[in-house]
């Protein structure tokens, strides 16, 4: 076999199904490099309270409050500047002597119930709590109605009358 023939066969064999392998490897490396950074930026050392008891309380309360920028992270886990401001505000309230409930109430008074990761069930938050189940039930009802309509349209046809049968037989006899 000539050198040219080997070059044509070689790459074809190697390309066989491993096209995605470099992308998977790149994704794994990206996740391994970036994952520690997302955790490392959350609560910074200059934010921490000197009293470990107060710091533990601040951490616990911070896990209940939503980052208004990230929206699905607590302020304790978020690296957003607004989350940092909320952590500092929360720590200042706790250091000033507020109870956990008072500190949360202060933040909720400023930013509304949306700042809580688990908002209370009250008329203002009914859409948050009931929106998804209502949409799910409405979708299921629409699918059931569509299924019923389809079943009716696929119902067997009424049997042929005697006159219709004779006409069909006559038409079939006329064909070659």
C-alpha positions in Angstrom: 0.0 0.0 0.0 1.3 3.4 -0.8 1.9 6.2 1.6 -1.0 8.2 0.2 -3.4 5.2 0.7 -2.3 4.9 4.3 -3.0 8.5 4.9 -6.4 8.3 3.5 -7.4 5.2 5.6 -5.7 6.3 8.8 -7.6 9.4 9.6 -10.9 7.8 8.7 -10.4 5.1 11.2 -9.4 7.5 14.0 -12.4 9.8 13.5 -14.8 7.0 14.0 -17.1 8.2 16.9 -14.7 10.1 19.1 -15.8 13.6 17.9 -17.4 14.4 21.2 -14.6 13.2 23.4 -12.6 16.5 23.3 -15.8 18.5 24.2 -16.5 16.3 27.1 -13.0 16.6 28.4 -13.1 20.4 28.0 -16.4 20.5 29.9 -15.0 18.4 32.8 -11.9 20.6 33.0 -14.0 23.8 32.9 -16.3 22.5 35.7 -13.3 21.4 37.8 -11.6 24.8 37.4 -14.7 27.0 37.9 -16.6 25.1 40.7 -14.2 26.1 43.5 -14.4 29.8 42.5 -18.2 29.9 42.8 -17.9 28.8 46.4 -14.8 30.8 47.3 -16.4 34.1 46.5 -19.4 33.8 48.8 -18.7 35.0 52.4 -15.4 36.7 52.5 -13.2 36.9 55.6 -13.6 40.7 56.0 -17.3 40.2 56.3 -17.2 37.7 59.1 -18.1 38.7 62.7 -15.4 38.1 65.4 -17.9 36.4 67.7 -18.3 32.8 66.3 -21.8 32.5 67.8 -23.0 35.6 66.0 -21.3 34.5 62.8 -23.1 31.2 63.0 -26.4 32.9 63.5 -25.6 35.2 60.5 -24.8 32.3 58.3 -28.0 30.5 59.3 -30.1 33.5 58.6 -28.2 34.2 55.4 -29.2 30.8 54.0 -32.9 31.8 54.3 -32.5 35.0 52.2 -32.4 35.1 48.4 -29.8 36.9 46.4 -31.8 39.4 44.4 -29.3 39.2 41.5 -28.9 35.4 41.3 -32.4 34.7 42.5 -31.9 30.9 43.1 -29.0 31.3 45.6 -28.9 32.4 49.1 -27.0 35.5 50.0 -24.6 33.3 51.8 -23.7 31.4 48.6 -23.8 34.3 46.1 -20.8 36.3 44.9 -22.9 39.2 43.7 -22.1 42.6 45.1 -25.7 43.1 46.2 -25.5 39.8 48.1 -22.4 41.1 49.9 -24.2 44.2 50.9 -27.1 42.2 52.2 -24.7 40.0 54.2 -23.0 43.1 55.7 -26.4 44.6 56.5 -27.6 41.3 58.1 -24.4 41.0 60.2 -24.7 44.7 61.3 -28.3 44.0 62.5 -27.3 40.8 64.3 -24.3 42.6 65.9 -26.6 45.4 67.0 -28.7 42.9 69.0 -31.5 42.0 66.7 -32.9 38.5 66.9 -32.9 36.3 63.8 -36.6 37.1 63.2 -36.0 40.9 63.6 -33.1 40.8 61.2 -35.0 38.9 58.6 -38.0 41.3 59.1 -35.8 44.3 58.5 -34.5 42.9 55.2 -38.0 41.8 54.1 -39.4 45.3 55.0 -36.8 46.8 52.6 -36.9 44.3 49.8 -40.3 42.5 50.1 -41.2 38.8 50.6 -39.3 37.9 47.4 -36.0 38.2 49.3 -37.0 35.0 51.2 -36.0 31.7 49.7 -39.2 30.3 51.2 -41.8 33.1 51.1 -44.7 32.9 53.5 -48.1 31.6 52.2 -50.3 34.7 52.1 -52.4 36.4 49.5 -49.5 38.4 48.1 -47.5 35.3 47.4 -50.3 32.9 46.3 -49.1 33.3 42.7 -45.6 32.1 43.7 -47.0 29.1 45.6 -49.9 28.1 43.4 -48.8 29.3 40.0 -46.9 26.1 39.0 -49.5 23.6 40.3 -52.4 25.5 38.6 -50.5 25.6 35.3 -49.7 21.9 35.6 -53.4 21.1 36.3 -54.5 23.3 33.4 -52.1 21.6 31.0 -53.3 18.2 32.2 -56.9 19.2 31.7 -56.2 20.5 28.2 -54.4 17.3 27.3 -57.3 15.2 28.6 -59.8 17.3 26.6 -57.7 16.9 23.4 -57.5 13.2 24.0 -61.3 12.9 24.4 -61.8 14.9 21.1 -59.4 12.7 19.3 -61.0 9.5 20.5 -64.4 10.8 19.4 -63.1 11.6 15.9 -61.6 8.1 15.6 -64.9 6.4 16.5 -66.0 3.7 14.1 -68.2 4.9 11.2 -71.8 4.0 11.1 -72.6 0.8 9.2 -73.5 1.2 5.6 -77.1 1.1 4.6 -78.3 -1.6 2.1 -78.6 1.0 -0.7 -75.0 2.1 -0.1 -73.7 -1.5 -0.2 -75.5 -2.2 -3.5 -74.0 1.0 -5.0 -70.5 0.0 -3.9 -70.9 -3.5 -5.3 -72.1 -2.1 -8.6 -69.1 0.3 -8.8 -66.7 -2.5 -8.0 -68.2 -4.8 -10.7 -67.8 -2.1 -13.3 -64.0 -1.8 -12.7 -61.8 -4.0 -14.9 
